[in-house]
Amino acid sequence: MIYAYIRVSTDKQTVENQRYVIEEYCKTYGIVIDEWVREVVSGKKASDDKKLGKLLKRIKNGIHLSV
């Protein structure tokens, strides 16, 4: 399972540019993203409170459910 994680720190930023760059990279190297994880959150927020922290715990535990 391949996850792509996109984060912006303010609601004035968008994830579209990050997604485009990741998609272009994936096209070049033949990578298929199974699930996209997007969030708008401050970098100061604790990792357990971010979708990334939850995703990493799921991966560690071998659980593959939608975030």
Phi and psi in degrees as a GROMACS rama.xvg file:
@    title "Ramachandran Plot"
@    xaxis  label "Phi"
@    yaxis  label "Psi"
@TYPE xy
-111.823  122.595  ILE-2
-105.799  145.596  TYR-3
-118.322  126.433  ALA-4
-110.598  126.168  TYR-5
-124.809  129.625  ILE-6
-136.212  135.849  ARG-7
-121.139  154.927  VAL-8
-98.8784  -8.15005  SER-9
-138.727  158.062  THR-10
-74.4978  -4.74108  ASP-11
-85.9015  -13.9345  LYS-12
-93.3877  160.973  GLN-13
-125.704  158.381  THR-14
-92.8706  -7.43855  VAL-15
-58.7553  -43.6996  GLU-16
-64.7469  -42.6829  ASN-17
-62.1249  -42.9812  GLN-18
-62.9463  -41.9261  ARG-19
-59.2298  -47.1908  TYR-20
-62.879  -42.2533  VAL-21
-64.5487  -42.8658  ILE-22
-62.4784  -40.2772  GLU-23
-64.3275  -42.6121  GLU-24
-60.0974  -45.6547  TYR-25
-63.0024  -39.7551  CYS-26
-60.1047  -43.3538  LYS-27
-62.288  -39.1729  THR-28
-106.877  9.58998  TYR-29
66.5402  34.7771  GLY-30
-98.5828  136.989  ILE-31
-113.206  122.855  VAL-32
-81.4154  125.37  ILE-33
-85.2642  -34.4097  ASP-34
-149.63  133.445  GLU-35
-99.3951  134.236  TRP-36
-119.561  118.988  VAL-37
-121.812  143.186  ARG-38
-156.616  154.428  GLU-39
-114.167  109.688  VAL-40
-157.586  147.425  VAL-41
-67.8206  144.959  SER-42
-66.7044  -15.8143  GLY-43
-81.4488  -14.4843  LYS-44
-69.4506  142.109  LYS-45
-59.3928  141.161  ALA-46
-60.1175  -31.8381  SER-47
-66.6291  -22.8884  ASP-48
-88.5558  -8.79196  ASP-49
-93.8347  156.396  LYS-50
-59.5694  -33.4059  LYS-51
-62.3416  -43.7358  LEU-52
-61.1252  -42.1155  GLY-53
-66.3512  -40.1004  LYS-54
-63.2581  -44.4793  LEU-55
-63.0363  -37.632  LEU-56
-64.1828  -42.1134  LYS-57
-62.4608  -44.2044  ARG-58
-62.837  -44.1289  ILE-59
-58.9085  -37.2934  LYS-60
-89.3971  0.447261  ASN-61
74.752  22.5518  GLY-62
-99.0037  128.241  ILE-63
-120.147  75.2133  HIS-64
-117.992  159.188  LEU-65
-64.6304  144.793  SER-66
